[in-house]
Amino acid sequence: MMSQPVKHAVTGTSGYTGKYITRLLLDRGIHVVSLTGHPERPHEFGDRLQTVSFNFEKPQLLAESLQGVHTLYNTYWVRFDYGQNTYRQAVENTKILFAAARQAGVQRLVHVSISNPSLDSPLPYFQGKAELEKTLIDSELSYAIIRPTVIFGKEDILINNIAYLLRRLPIFAIPGSGQYRLQPIYVEDMARLCFQAGLEKNNLLIDAAGPEIFTFSELVRLIRQCIRSQALLVHLAPTIAFWLSRVIGLLVRDVVLTKEEVLGLMDNLLISNQPPNGTVKLSDWLLENRDWVGSCYASELSRHYRK
């Protein structure tokens, strides 16, 4: 039996990974504090958790909201620059969060990073994640850094929106050769790894990767087969494929794809060199969920920036 801490805190309880971590904690009777930039938004947990604002601009208030917290699970990040929500701001905000956790006496910090981050990366997403890893490692906090590859599940964006486009368009564009690889992990496996890492005491740096590796072309073909799409797959220069995604983005009022995501994918940054620790296969999950996956478009802007 695990010892029962006073309370845990989670960022992003109404988002994706944070939601699944929160479910695990609440199911085990743990009191959860939700740190969010949108405390007014409804969520599935009702009054089962305490909701407080990030207060990045007021670090002392942020530290006070973390008083008595044993473990902090941090999933806060931005997928792309949007208005004042930039990679640079996300890095600075997360550093404020780390400092507040230390001031409040948080005993364990589980931080969600990304596979293959690098301080030398030309991609702000991967460079920013590496910078935050270094900040956390250099702090005096007990930490676990979890590096997911691509996370899939009911609320995911990448797999769902590929299926959405395959269901509705006669042609689907694959950037470049399509031979670059990715290693998807199921969101519940990801949440379990985070929860288990929170129970440990040693500092950890763990990749979170599923049991299957696909080339991007293989992934698209698998999705097309599972949902019975008749879309024609064509290979286009990455620049052309990206600009086509911009056109689609105007139609769905969202950012469908970014240059950083295309380059990160094509540089094989979404796979792990460690043994897989996820158990659910994407191929099995797609077959089980073939009737609804991609039936609706998953909007990043609606999820995070529009009320």
PEJOJO-V396308 format. One record per pair of residues at least 4 apart in sequence whose ideal C-beta (glycine too) atoms are under 6 Angstrom apart, sorted by the first residue. I is the first residue (numbers start at 1). J is the second residue. Records with the same first field share a line. If there is no record, write none. Layout:
BEGIN
I=J + J
END
This chain:
BEGIN
2=199
5=70
6=68 + 70
7=31 + 33 + 68 + 69
8=25 + 30 + 32 + 71
9=33 + 35 + 69 + 72
10=18 + 21 + 22 + 32 + 73
11=18 + 35 + 74 + 75 + 76
12=18 + 75 + 76
13=18 + 19 + 22 + 34
14=41 + 43
16=155
17=75 + 190
18=75
20=187 + 188 + 191
21=73 + 191 + 194
22=32
24=191 + 195
25=30 + 32
26=32 + 48
32=49
33=50
34=49 + 51
35=54
37=54
39=51 + 53
45=49
52=65
55=61 + 62
56=93 + 96
59=96 + 100
62=100
63=100 + 103 + 104
66=100 + 101 + 104 + 106
67=104
69=106
70=107
71=108 + 198
72=101 + 106 + 109
73=110 + 194
74=111
75=112
77=90
78=85 + 90
79=300
80=255 + 258
81=86
87=124 + 128
91=128 + 131
94=132
95=135
98=136 + 139
101=106 + 109
102=141
108=142 + 198
109=141 + 143
110=144 + 194 + 197 + 198
111=136 + 145
112=146
113=117 + 129 + 133 + 145 + 147
114=129
115=147 + 149 + 207 + 270 + 272
116=269
117=126 + 129 + 130
118=126 + 130
119=130
121=126 + 127
123=260 + 264
124=128
125=260
133=145
136=143
143=203
144=197 + 204
145=205
146=193 + 194 + 206 + 208
147=207
148=185 + 190 + 208
149=183 + 185 + 209 + 270 + 272
150=182 + 184 + 270
151=185 + 187 + 190
152=156 + 159 + 184 + 282
153=186 + 187
156=160
157=161 + 298
160=293 + 294 + 298
161=298
162=223
163=223 + 227 + 293 + 294
164=294 + 297
165=169 + 172
166=172 + 224 + 229 + 231
167=229 + 294
169=231
171=232 + 234
172=231 + 233
173=234 + 236 + 241 + 244
174=178 + 217 + 233 + 235
175=238 + 241 + 262
176=238 + 266
178=216 + 217
179=215
180=216 + 265 + 266 + 268
181=213 + 215 + 268 + 271
182=270
183=209 + 210 + 213 + 271 + 272
184=210 + 282
185=189 + 190 + 208 + 209 + 210 + 278
186=278 + 280
189=278 + 279 + 280
190=208
193=208
197=204
207=272 + 274
209=272 + 276
210=276 + 278
211=276 + 281
212=281 + 282
214=218 + 219
224=229
226=286 + 287 + 290
227=290 + 294
236=240 + 241
238=262
242=259 + 262
245=256 + 257
248=256
249=254 + 255 + 256
252=297
254=299 + 300 + 301
255=300
257=261
260=264
264=269
265=270
280=285
289=293
301=305 + 306
302=306
END
